C-alpha cells in the first residue's frame, strides 16, 4: 500500500485524462484518414477531367486532319493507353558492384 491517500475525484480526473488521451489519438487518426480520402477523391476527379481533355484534344487533332498513325509518330499516346512508367533507378550498391 502507498502512504499517500488519493481522493476519489483525483483518481477520476486521472482516469478521465487517460481515456481522453486515447480518444483524442483515435479521433486524430480518423481526421488524417478523412483528409487522405478527400485528397484521393480530388485526385481521381482531376484524373477523370484530364482524361476527358485528352480525349477531346485527340478528337480535335483527328478532325484537323491528323491520322492516328501520324499522331502516334509524334510520341503522343492515344487516349485510353497507359502512359510510360518511369523505370526505377538502380541503387548505388547495385551499380557499384562488379
Biopython code that builds the backbone (N, CA, C, O; Angstrom):
import numpy as np
from Bio.PDB.StructureBuilder import StructureBuilder

atoms = [
    (1, "UNK", "N", (0.829, -1.187, 0.000)),
    (1, "UNK", "CA", (0.000, 0.000, 0.000)),
    (1, "UNK", "C", (0.867, 1.241, 0.000)),
    (1, "UNK", "O", (1.969, 1.251, 0.547)),
    (2, "UNK", "N", (0.340, 2.304, -0.635)),
    (2, "UNK", "CA", (1.088, 3.560, -0.626)),
    (2, "UNK", "C", (0.710, 4.363, 0.601)),
    (2, "UNK", "O", (-0.365, 4.194, 1.177)),
    (3, "UNK", "N", (1.632, 5.248, 0.989)),
    (3, "UNK", "CA", (1.396, 6.078, 2.167)),
    (3, "UNK", "C", (0.456, 7.234, 1.857)),
    (3, "UNK", "O", (-0.240, 7.717, 2.750)),
    (4, "UNK", "N", (0.425, 7.685, 0.607)),
    (4, "UNK", "CA", (-0.389, 8.849, 0.254)),
    (4, "UNK", "C", (-1.800, 8.398, -0.099)),
    (4, "UNK", "O", (-1.991, 7.421, -0.824)),
    (5, "UNK", "N", (-2.754, 9.100, 0.408)),
    (5, "UNK", "CA", (-4.145, 8.825, 0.076)),
    (5, "UNK", "C", (-4.509, 9.607, -1.184)),
    (5, "UNK", "O", (-4.088, 10.748, -1.369)),
    (6, "UNK", "N", (-5.282, 8.983, -2.026)),
    (6, "UNK", "CA", (-5.721, 9.628, -3.256)),
    (6, "UNK", "C", (-7.226, 9.811, -3.160)),
    (6, "UNK", "O", (-7.964, 8.880, -2.837)),
    (7, "UNK", "N", (-7.660, 11.021, -3.446)),
    (7, "UNK", "CA", (-9.104, 11.258, -3.378)),
    (7, "UNK", "C", (-9.776, 10.605, -4.580)),
    (7, "UNK", "O", (-9.165, 10.416, -5.632)),
    (8, "UNK", "N", (-11.030, 10.274, -4.398)),
    (8, "UNK", "CA", (-11.770, 9.659, -5.497)),
    (8, "UNK", "C", (-11.871, 10.616, -6.685)),
    (8, "UNK", "O", (-11.855, 10.174, -7.834)),
    (9, "UNK", "N", (-11.973, 11.900, -6.427)),
    (9, "UNK", "CA", (-12.051, 12.884, -7.511)),
    (9, "UNK", "C", (-10.736, 12.951, -8.285)),
    (9, "UNK", "O", (-10.729, 13.039, -9.513)),
    (10, "UNK", "N", (-9.616, 12.907, -7.542)),
    (10, "UNK", "CA", (-8.301, 12.937, -8.192)),
    (10, "UNK", "C", (-8.116, 11.692, -9.066)),
    (10, "UNK", "O", (-7.611, 11.791, -10.184)),
    (11, "UNK", "N", (-8.514, 10.546, -8.572)),
    (11, "UNK", "CA", (-8.407, 9.309, -9.348)),
    (11, "UNK", "C", (-9.308, 9.372, -10.582)),
    (11, "UNK", "O", (-8.916, 8.946, -11.668)),
    (12, "UNK", "N", (-10.505, 9.901, -10.408)),
    (12, "UNK", "CA", (-11.432, 10.029, -11.532)),
    (12, "UNK", "C", (-10.873, 10.990, -12.580)),
    (12, "UNK", "O", (-10.995, 10.733, -13.777)),
    (13, "UNK", "N", (-10.266, 12.088, -12.146)),
    (13, "UNK", "CA", (-9.675, 13.057, -13.078)),
    (13, "UNK", "C", (-8.523, 12.435, -13.868)),
    (13, "UNK", "O", (-8.390, 12.666, -15.069)),
    (14, "UNK", "N", (-7.697, 11.649, -13.187)),
    (14, "UNK", "CA", (-6.586, 10.979, -13.871)),
    (14, "UNK", "C", (-7.115, 9.955, -14.875)),
    (14, "UNK", "O", (-6.601, 9.841, -15.988)),
    (15, "UNK", "N", (-8.141, 9.218, -14.473)),
    (15, "UNK", "CA", (-8.742, 8.226, -15.369)),
    (15, "UNK", "C", (-9.339, 8.914, -16.597)),
    (15, "UNK", "O", (-9.180, 8.445, -17.724)),
    (16, "UNK", "N", (-10.026, 10.033, -16.362)),
    (16, "UNK", "CA", (-10.623, 10.785, -17.470)),
    (16, "UNK", "C", (-9.539, 11.268, -18.429)),
    (16, "UNK", "O", (-9.716, 11.195, -19.645)),
    (17, "UNK", "N", (-8.430, 11.757, -17.903)),
    (17, "UNK", "CA", (-7.328, 12.245, -18.737)),
    (17, "UNK", "C", (-6.755, 11.115, -19.590)),
    (17, "UNK", "O", (-6.447, 11.313, -20.765)),
    (18, "UNK", "N", (-6.612, 9.931, -18.996)),
    (18, "UNK", "CA", (-6.106, 8.787, -19.755)),
    (18, "UNK", "C", (-7.062, 8.394, -20.883)),
    (18, "UNK", "O", (-6.637, 8.153, -22.013)),
    (19, "UNK", "N", (-8.352, 8.335, -20.563)),
    (19, "UNK", "CA", (-9.354, 7.966, -21.560)),
    (19, "UNK", "C", (-9.425, 9.026, -22.659)),
    (19, "UNK", "O", (-9.506, 8.690, -23.841)),
    (20, "UNK", "N", (-9.396, 10.299, -22.278)),
    (20, "UNK", "CA", (-9.464, 11.378, -23.264)),
    (20, "UNK", "C", (-8.248, 11.362, -24.185)),
    (20, "UNK", "O", (-8.376, 11.626, -25.380)),
    (21, "UNK", "N", (-7.078, 11.056, -23.646)),
    (21, "UNK", "CA", (-5.873, 10.993, -24.477)),
    (21, "UNK", "C", (-6.015, 9.892, -25.524)),
    (21, "UNK", "O", (-5.642, 10.081, -26.682)),
    (22, "UNK", "N", (-6.549, 8.753, -25.121)),
    (22, "UNK", "CA", (-6.746, 7.649, -26.063)),
    (22, "UNK", "C", (-7.785, 8.016, -27.121)),
    (22, "UNK", "O", (-7.584, 7.761, -28.308)),
    (23, "UNK", "N", (-8.887, 8.612, -26.691)),
    (23, "UNK", "CA", (-9.932, 9.018, -27.629)),
    (23, "UNK", "C", (-9.397, 10.076, -28.591)),
    (23, "UNK", "O", (-9.656, 10.009, -29.792)),
    (24, "UNK", "N", (-8.654, 11.047, -28.072)),
    (24, "UNK", "CA", (-8.091, 12.094, -28.928)),
    (24, "UNK", "C", (-7.155, 11.507, -29.982)),
    (24, "UNK", "O", (-7.155, 11.953, -31.130)),
    (25, "UNK", "N", (-6.363, 10.518, -29.601)),
    (25, "UNK", "CA", (-5.459, 9.874, -30.556)),
    (25, "UNK", "C", (-6.260, 9.158, -31.645)),
    (25, "UNK", "O", (-5.910, 9.233, -32.823)),
    (26, "UNK", "N", (-7.322, 8.472, -31.260)),
    (26, "UNK", "CA", (-8.167, 7.785, -32.242)),
    (26, "UNK", "C", (-8.855, 8.783, -33.173)),
    (26, "UNK", "O", (-8.930, 8.562, -34.382)),
    (27, "UNK", "N", (-9.351, 9.865, -32.614)),
    (27, "UNK", "CA", (-10.023, 10.885, -33.416)),
    (27, "UNK", "C", (-9.044, 11.510, -34.405)),
    (27, "UNK", "O", (-9.411, 11.772, -35.550)),
    (28, "UNK", "N", (-7.816, 11.750, -33.984)),
    (28, "UNK", "CA", (-6.802, 12.325, -34.872)),
    (28, "UNK", "C", (-6.526, 11.394, -36.050)),
    (28, "UNK", "O", (-6.353, 11.858, -37.177)),
    (29, "UNK", "N", (-6.484, 10.100, -35.802)),
    (29, "UNK", "CA", (-6.263, 9.137, -36.881)),
    (29, "UNK", "C", (-7.406, 9.204, -37.894)),
    (29, "UNK", "O", (-7.170, 9.119, -39.099)),
    (30, "UNK", "N", (-8.620, 9.354, -37.423)),
    (30, "UNK", "CA", (-9.772, 9.461, -38.324)),
    (30, "UNK", "C", (-9.707, 10.765, -39.111)),
    (30, "UNK", "O", (-10.081, 10.792, -40.284)),
    (31, "UNK", "N", (-9.242, 11.842, -38.492)),
    (31, "UNK", "CA", (-9.089, 13.113, -39.195)),
    (31, "UNK", "C", (-8.093, 12.959, -40.343)),
    (31, "UNK", "O", (-8.348, 13.416, -41.457)),
    (32, "UNK", "N", (-6.962, 12.316, -40.068)),
    (32, "UNK", "CA", (-5.949, 12.083, -41.102)),
    (32, "UNK", "C", (-6.523, 11.191, -42.209)),
    (32, "UNK", "O", (-6.284, 11.433, -43.391)),
    (33, "UNK", "N", (-7.272, 10.170, -41.824)),
    (33, "UNK", "CA", (-7.910, 9.283, -42.799)),
    (33, "UNK", "C", (-8.868, 10.057, -43.700)),
    (33, "UNK", "O", (-8.859, 9.873, -44.917)),
    (34, "UNK", "N", (-9.694, 10.918, -43.112)),
    (34, "UNK", "CA", (-10.646, 11.711, -43.899)),
    (34, "UNK", "C", (-9.914, 12.637, -44.862)),
    (34, "UNK", "O", (-10.322, 12.777, -46.015)),
    (35, "UNK", "N", (-8.840, 13.270, -44.403)),
    (35, "UNK", "CA", (-8.043, 14.135, -45.281)),
    (35, "UNK", "C", (-7.473, 13.343, -46.452)),
    (35, "UNK", "O", (-7.490, 13.813, -47.589)),
    (36, "UNK", "N", (-6.967, 12.143, -46.177)),
    (36, "UNK", "CA", (-6.392, 11.305, -47.233)),
    (36, "UNK", "C", (-7.469, 10.866, -48.226)),
    (36, "UNK", "O", (-7.233, 10.858, -49.434)),
    (37, "UNK", "N", (-8.638, 10.505, -47.726)),
    (37, "UNK", "CA", (-9.735, 10.093, -48.604)),
    (37, "UNK", "C", (-10.180, 11.256, -49.487)),
    (37, "UNK", "O", (-10.442, 11.072, -50.676)),
    (38, "UNK", "N", (-10.266, 12.449, -48.906)),
    (38, "UNK", "CA", (-10.649, 13.629, -49.684)),
    (38, "UNK", "C", (-9.609, 13.946, -50.748)),
    (38, "UNK", "O", (-9.960, 14.299, -51.874)),
    (39, "UNK", "N", (-8.339, 13.823, -50.402)),
    (39, "UNK", "CA", (-7.267, 14.073, -51.373)),
    (39, "UNK", "C", (-7.324, 13.051, -52.506)),
    (39, "UNK", "O", (-7.124, 13.400, -53.669)),
    (40, "UNK", "N", (-7.596, 11.791, -52.168)),
    (40, "UNK", "CA", (-7.706, 10.749, -53.193)),
    (40, "UNK", "C", (-8.900, 11.018, -54.107)),
    (40, "UNK", "O", (-8.801, 10.860, -55.324)),
    (41, "UNK", "N", (-10.021, 11.423, -53.525)),
    (41, "UNK", "CA", (-11.202, 11.742, -54.334)),
    (41, "UNK", "C", (-10.912, 12.898, -55.287)),
    (41, "UNK", "O", (-11.291, 12.854, -56.457)),
    (42, "UNK", "N", (-10.242, 13.928, -54.787)),
    (42, "UNK", "CA", (-9.908, 15.086, -55.622)),
    (42, "UNK", "C", (-8.955, 14.687, -56.743)),
    (42, "UNK", "O", (-9.099, 15.148, -57.876)),
    (43, "UNK", "N", (-7.985, 13.835, -56.434)),
    (43, "UNK", "CA", (-7.032, 13.380, -57.452)),
    (43, "UNK", "C", (-7.739, 12.548, -58.521)),
    (43, "UNK", "O", (-7.444, 12.680, -59.709)),
    (44, "UNK", "N", (-8.665, 11.698, -58.102)),
    (44, "UNK", "CA", (-9.419, 10.893, -59.062)),
    (44, "UNK", "C", (-10.254, 11.783, -59.981)),
    (44, "UNK", "O", (-10.350, 11.524, -61.180)),
    (45, "UNK", "N", (-10.854, 12.828, -59.420)),
    (45, "UNK", "CA", (-11.640, 13.755, -60.229)),
    (45, "UNK", "C", (-10.747, 14.482, -61.231)),
    (45, "UNK", "O", (-11.108, 14.622, -62.400)),
    (46, "UNK", "N", (-9.574, 14.949, -60.770)),
    (46, "UNK", "CA", (-8.642, 15.621, -61.680)),
    (46, "UNK", "C", (-8.191, 14.672, -62.788)),
    (46, "UNK", "O", (-8.056, 15.080, -63.942)),
    (47, "UNK", "N", (-7.960, 13.411, -62.441)),
    (47, "UNK", "CA", (-7.540, 12.429, -63.445)),
    (47, "UNK", "C", (-8.643, 12.210, -64.483)),
    (47, "UNK", "O", (-8.359, 12.118, -65.677)),
    (48, "UNK", "N", (-9.890, 12.129, -64.037)),
    (48, "UNK", "CA", (-11.007, 11.959, -64.974)),
    (48, "UNK", "C", (-11.133, 13.174, -65.885)),
    (48, "UNK", "O", (-11.364, 13.038, -67.086)),
    (49, "UNK", "N", (-10.979, 14.364, -65.306)),
    (49, "UNK", "CA", (-11.058, 15.586, -66.106)),
    (49, "UNK", "C", (-9.915, 15.648, -67.116)),
    (49, "UNK", "O", (-10.118, 16.053, -68.260)),
    (50, "UNK", "N", (-8.726, 15.252, -66.700)),
    (50, "UNK", "CA", (-7.568, 15.252, -67.601)),
    (50, "UNK", "C", (-7.767, 14.240, -68.725)),
    (50, "UNK", "O", (-7.425, 14.512, -69.876)),
    (51, "UNK", "N", (-8.319, 13.075, -68.394)),
    (51, "UNK", "CA", (-8.573, 12.058, -69.417)),
    (51, "UNK", "C", (-9.602, 12.560, -70.428)),
    (51, "UNK", "O", (-9.464, 12.313, -71.626)),
    (52, "UNK", "N", (-10.630, 13.262, -69.954)),
    (52, "UNK", "CA", (-11.636, 13.811, -70.862)),
    (52, "UNK", "C", (-11.020, 14.881, -71.762)),
    (52, "UNK", "O", (-11.331, 14.944, -72.952)),
    (53, "UNK", "N", (-10.155, 15.715, -71.207)),
    (53, "UNK", "CA", (-9.476, 16.740, -72.004)),
    (53, "UNK", "C", (-8.559, 16.097, -73.039)),
    (53, "UNK", "O", (-8.464, 16.576, -74.170)),
    (54, "UNK", "N", (-7.885, 15.015, -72.655)),
    (54, "UNK", "CA", (-7.010, 14.288, -73.577)),
    (54, "UNK", "C", (-7.833, 13.720, -74.732)),
    (54, "UNK", "O", (-7.456, 13.852, -75.897)),
    (55, "UNK", "N", (-8.934, 13.100, -74.407)),
    (55, "UNK", "CA", (-9.825, 12.529, -75.425)),
    (55, "UNK", "C", (-10.319, 13.620, -76.372)),
    (55, "UNK", "O", (-10.333, 13.433, -77.589)),
    (56, "UNK", "N", (-10.721, 14.748, -75.818)),
    (56, "UNK", "CA", (-11.218, 15.854, -76.628)),
    (56, "UNK", "C", (-10.133, 16.409, -77.548)),
    (56, "UNK", "O", (-10.391, 16.690, -78.718)),
    (57, "UNK", "N", (-8.932, 16.566, -77.025)),
    (57, "UNK", "CA", (-7.824, 17.086, -77.830)),
    (57, "UNK", "C", (-7.444, 16.103, -78.933)),
    (57, "UNK", "O", (-7.135, 16.510, -80.052)),
    (58, "UNK", "N", (-7.468, 14.814, -78.617)),
    (58, "UNK", "CA", (-7.153, 13.790, -79.622)),
    (58, "UNK", "C", (-8.192, 13.839, -80.753)),
    (58, "UNK", "O", (-7.843, 13.789, -81.933)),
    (59, "UNK", "N", (-9.454, 13.936, -80.378)),
    (59, "UNK", "CA", (-10.527, 14.018, -81.368)),
    (59, "UNK", "C", (-10.377, 15.273, -82.222)),
    (59, "UNK", "O", (-10.574, 15.228, -83.436)),
    (60, "UNK", "N", (-10.033, 16.382, -81.594)),
    (60, "UNK", "CA", (-9.830, 17.628, -82.340)),
    (60, "UNK", "C", (-8.678, 17.489, -83.328)),
    (60, "UNK", "O", (-8.751, 18.004, -84.444)),
    (61, "UNK", "N", (-7.620, 16.798, -82.926)),
    (61, "UNK", "CA", (-6.477, 16.591, -83.825)),
    (61, "UNK", "C", (-6.884, 15.734, -85.019)),
    (61, "UNK", "O", (-6.473, 16.001, -86.148)),
    (62, "UNK", "N", (-7.692, 14.703, -84.767)),
    (62, "UNK", "CA", (-8.174, 13.862, -85.869)),
    (62, "UNK", "C", (-9.055, 14.673, -86.824)),
    (62, "UNK", "O", (-8.945, 14.544, -88.044)),
    (63, "UNK", "N", (-9.925, 15.507, -86.255)),
    (63, "UNK", "CA", (-10.801, 16.340, -87.086)),
    (63, "UNK", "C", (-10.005, 17.383, -87.866)),
    (63, "UNK", "O", (-10.436, 17.835, -88.927)),
    (64, "UNK", "N", (-8.845, 17.761, -87.337)),
    (64, "UNK", "CA", (-7.995, 18.744, -88.011)),
    (64, "UNK", "C", (-7.213, 18.122, -89.164)),
    (64, "UNK", "O", (-6.505, 18.825, -89.885)),
    (65, "UNK", "N", (-7.337, 16.812, -89.340)),
    (65, "UNK", "CA", (-6.700, 16.167, -90.472)),
    (65, "UNK", "C", (-5.551, 15.239, -90.135)),
    (65, "UNK", "O", (-4.979, 14.621, -91.032)),
    (66, "UNK", "N", (-5.204, 15.126, -88.877)),
    (66, "UNK", "CA", (-4.142, 14.202, -88.488)),
    (66, "UNK", "C", (-4.685, 12.783, -88.479)),
    (66, "UNK", "O", (-5.845, 12.560, -88.133)),
    (67, "UNK", "N", (-3.854, 11.830, -88.855)),
    (67, "UNK", "CA", (-4.237, 10.421, -88.731)),
    (67, "UNK", "C", (-3.733, 9.919, -87.380)),
    (67, "UNK", "O", (-2.853, 10.523, -86.767)),
    (68, "UNK", "N", (-4.298, 8.816, -86.934)),
    (68, "UNK", "CA", (-3.835, 8.236, -85.666)),
    (68, "UNK", "C", (-2.369, 7.850, -85.761)),
    (68, "UNK", "O", (-1.603, 8.041, -84.817)),
    (69, "UNK", "N", (-1.987, 7.309, -86.902)),
    (69, "UNK", "CA", (-0.592, 6.904, -87.098)),
    (69, "UNK", "C", (0.333, 8.116, -86.991)),
    (69, "UNK", "O", (1.383, 8.045, -86.353)),
    (70, "UNK", "N", (-0.055, 9.222, -87.611)),
    (70, "UNK", "CA", (0.762, 10.439, -87.540)),
    (70, "UNK", "C", (0.855, 10.962, -86.109)),
    (70, "UNK", "O", (1.922, 11.374, -85.654)),
    (71, "UNK", "N", (-0.258, 10.939, -85.420)),
    (71, "UNK", "CA", (-0.250, 11.426, -84.034)),
    (71, "UNK", "C", (0.639, 10.555, -83.156)),
    (71, "UNK", "O", (1.380, 11.068, -82.318)),
    (72, "UNK", "N", (0.569, 9.244, -83.343)),
    (72, "UNK", "CA", (1.426, 8.350, -82.561)),
    (72, "UNK", "C", (2.894, 8.596, -82.883)),
    (72, "UNK", "O", (3.757, 8.475, -82.013)),
    (73, "UNK", "N", (3.176, 8.944, -84.146)),
    (73, "UNK", "CA", (4.559, 9.204, -84.555)),
    (73, "UNK", "C", (5.135, 10.430, -83.846)),
    (73, "UNK", "O", (6.353, 10.582, -83.755)),
    (74, "UNK", "N", (4.259, 11.300, -83.346)),
    (74, "UNK", "CA", (4.745, 12.473, -82.603)),
    (74, "UNK", "C", (5.185, 12.100, -81.194)),
    (74, "UNK", "O", (5.822, 12.894, -80.501)),
    (75, "UNK", "N", (4.839, 10.884, -80.777)),
    (75, "UNK", "CA", (5.188, 10.449, -79.428)),
    (75, "UNK", "C", (4.065, 10.629, -78.428)),
    (75, "UNK", "O", (4.188, 10.248, -77.264)),
    (76, "UNK", "N", (2.965, 11.214, -78.890)),
    (76, "UNK", "CA", (1.818, 11.418, -78.002)),
    (76, "UNK", "C", (0.998, 10.139, -77.971)),
    (76, "UNK", "O", (0.683, 9.570, -79.016)),
    (77, "UNK", "N", (0.656, 9.692, -76.783)),
    (77, "UNK", "CA", (-0.124, 8.465, -76.676)),
    (77, "UNK", "C", (-1.600, 8.758, -76.924)),
    (77, "UNK", "O", (-2.087, 9.858, -76.661)),
    (78, "UNK", "N", (-2.283, 7.766, -77.426)),
    (78, "UNK", "CA", (-3.719, 7.878, -77.674)),
    (78, "UNK", "C", (-4.470, 7.783, -76.351)),
    (78, "UNK", "O", (-3.976, 7.178, -75.400)),
    (79, "UNK", "N", (-5.655, 8.374, -76.284)),
    (79, "UNK", "CA", (-6.457, 8.252, -75.062)),
    (79, "UNK", "C", (-6.735, 6.790, -74.747)),
    (79, "UNK", "O", (-6.946, 5.981, -75.651)),
    (80, "UNK", "N", (-6.735, 6.464, -73.493)),
    (80, "UNK", "CA", (-7.012, 5.098, -73.059)),
    (80, "UNK", "C", (-5.795, 4.212, -72.982)),
    (80, "UNK", "O", (-5.859, 3.122, -72.415)),
    (81, "UNK", "N", (-4.681, 4.659, -73.543)),
    (81, "UNK", "CA", (-3.456, 3.876, -73.441)),
    (81, "UNK", "C", (-2.727, 4.278, -72.170)),
    (81, "UNK", "O", (-2.760, 5.436, -71.754)),
    (82, "UNK", "N", (-2.080, 3.318, -71.576)),
    (82, "UNK", "CA", (-1.323, 3.587, -70.358)),
    (82, "UNK", "C", (-0.066, 4.352, -70.726)),
    (82, "UNK", "O", (0.647, 3.987, -71.661)),
    (83, "UNK", "N", (0.198, 5.415, -69.985)),
    (83, "UNK", "CA", (1.395, 6.205, -70.234)),
    (83, "UNK", "C", (2.642, 5.458, -69.823)),
    (83, "UNK", "O", (2.576, 4.411, -69.179)),
    (84, "UNK", "N", (3.759, 5.998, -70.197)),
    (84, "UNK", "CA", (5.037, 5.379, -69.846)),
    (84, "UNK", "C", (5.255, 5.455, -68.344)),
    (84, "UNK", "O", (4.913, 6.443, -67.695)),
    (85, "UNK", "N", (5.810, 4.427, -67.827)),
    (85, "UNK", "CA", (6.165, 4.385, -66.409)),
    (85, "UNK", "C", (7.651, 4.673, -66.285)),
    (85, "UNK", "O", (8.460, 4.203, -67.084)),
    (86, "UNK", "N", (7.993, 5.443, -65.282)),
    (86, "UNK", "CA", (9.410, 5.713, -65.048)),
    (86, "UNK", "C", (10.068, 4.437, -64.554)),
    (86, "UNK", "O", (9.520, 3.729, -63.708)),
    (87, "UNK", "N", (11.231, 4.153, -65.081)),
    (87, "UNK", "CA", (11.966, 2.972, -64.622)),
    (87, "UNK", "C", (12.583, 3.270, -63.272)),
    (87, "UNK", "O", (13.074, 4.374, -63.037)),
    (88, "UNK", "N", (12.559, 2.289, -62.384)),
    (88, "UNK", "CA", (13.233, 2.518, -61.101)),
    (88, "UNK", "C", (14.731, 2.638, -61.328)),
    (88, "UNK", "O", (15.324, 1.890, -62.105)),
    (89, "UNK", "N", (15.317, 3.580, -60.643)),
    (89, "UNK", "CA", (16.759, 3.767, -60.782)),
    (89, "UNK", "C", (17.492, 2.671, -60.033)),
    (89, "UNK", "O", (17.044, 2.204, -58.987)),
    (90, "UNK", "N", (18.618, 2.274, -60.583)),
    (90, "UNK", "CA", (19.451, 1.277, -59.911)),
    (90, "UNK", "C", (20.069, 1.928, -58.684)),
    (90, "UNK", "O", (20.489, 3.085, -58.726)),
    (91, "UNK", "N", (20.120, 1.184, -57.606)),
    (91, "UNK", "CA", (20.710, 1.736, -56.392)),
    (91, "UNK", "C", (22.221, 1.803, -56.536)),
    (91, "UNK", "O", (22.801, 1.136, -57.393)),
    (92, "UNK", "N", (22.852, 2.606, -55.699)),
    (92, "UNK", "CA", (24.309, 2.756, -55.742)),
    (92, "UNK", "C", (24.992, 1.417, -55.496)),
    (92, "UNK", "O", (26.026, 1.125, -56.098)),
    (93, "UNK", "N", (24.420, 0.603, -54.613)),
    (93, "UNK", "CA", (25.014, -0.700, -54.312)),
    (93, "UNK", "C", (24.965, -1.606, -55.541)),
    (93, "UNK", "O", (25.899, -2.367, -55.795)),
    (94, "UNK", "N", (23.879, -1.521, -56.295)),
    (94, "UNK", "CA", (23.734, -2.359, -57.483)),
    (94, "UNK", "C", (24.699, -1.930, -58.577)),
    (94, "UNK", "O", (25.302, -2.774, -59.241)),
    (95, "UNK", "N", (24.850, -0.620, -58.770)),
    (95, "UNK", "CA", (25.688, -0.141, -59.863)),
    (95, "UNK", "C", (27.162, -0.166, -59.531)),
    (95, "UNK", "O", (27.987, -0.188, -60.444)),
    (96, "UNK", "N", (27.533, -0.165, -58.250)),
    (96, "UNK", "CA", (28.954, -0.133, -57.901)),
    (96, "UNK", "C", (29.557, -1.524, -57.771)),
    (96, "UNK", "O", (30.778, -1.678, -57.731)),
    (97, "UNK", "N", (28.682, -2.554, -57.703)),
    (97, "UNK", "CA", (29.208, -3.916, -57.618)),
    (97, "UNK", "C", (29.690, -4.347, -58.993)),
    (97, "UNK", "O", (29.140, -3.914, -60.006)),
    (98, "UNK", "N", (30.682, -5.173, -59.040)),
    (98, "UNK", "CA", (31.099, -5.555, -60.359)),
    (98, "UNK", "C", (31.838, -6.780, -60.341)),
    (98, "UNK", "O", (32.273, -7.254, -61.390)),
]
sb = StructureBuilder()
sb.init_structure("model")
sb.init_model(0)
sb.init_chain("A")
sb.init_seg("    ")
for serial, (resi, resn, name, xyz) in enumerate(atoms, 1):
    if name == "N":
        sb.init_residue(resn, " ", resi, " ")
    sb.init_atom(name, np.array(xyz, "f"), 0.0, 1.0, " ", f" {name:<3s}", serial, name[0])
structure = sb.get_structure()
